Amino acid sequence: MLKGNTKDTRNELIYGETLNKSNFDTHLADLVNDELGTKAFKYQVKYIRKTKNPKNMALKSWMKRVRTLNSYLLLLKAGDKRLTEGYLLEEVILENIPARWQREYDLRDMDESNNWSEVQAFLIKCEKHLGENQSHQSDRNQRTQPRTDSRTSTEGK
């Protein structure tokens, strides 16, 4: 419950308007746009689409984070909607998984008609049996490369 100056300020801002969820959402979107700029929605969608699963985060946590970020899109632009679950799966999750996982996904004839939990369950199996995310795989590849030790180098001799 608002009291004192905060309540007075709020009343001044919305004087004469009906207090309801729709007005609140509109005012919140206006505030966010004023603070973050009108392109915040576009930048957030681009960020969601391009960000791969961090190497220190389990796939399930990453997928949950993608969903959470998607839910915040409603705050960035009045009247716009979140990305659909199908779009998130096809354009975000499946575009940012390791190639080996993608091959397995394709071999199993899975498609966009699968729901979030089915795709997530399959990808968790991939994570467990095929290895962790791409960043971990590239780290392993780098570790298997022979090191060059400057003390044993024959260059310049």
Secondary structure, 3 states (H helix, E strand, C coil): CCCHHHHHHHHHHCCCCCCCHHHHHHHHHHHHHHHHCCCHHHHHHHHHHHCCCCCCCCHHHHHHHHHHHHHHHHHHCCCCCCCCHHHHHHHHHHHHCCHHHHHHHHHCCCCCCCCHHHHHHHHHHHHHHHCCCHHHHHHHHHHHCCCCCCCCCCCCC
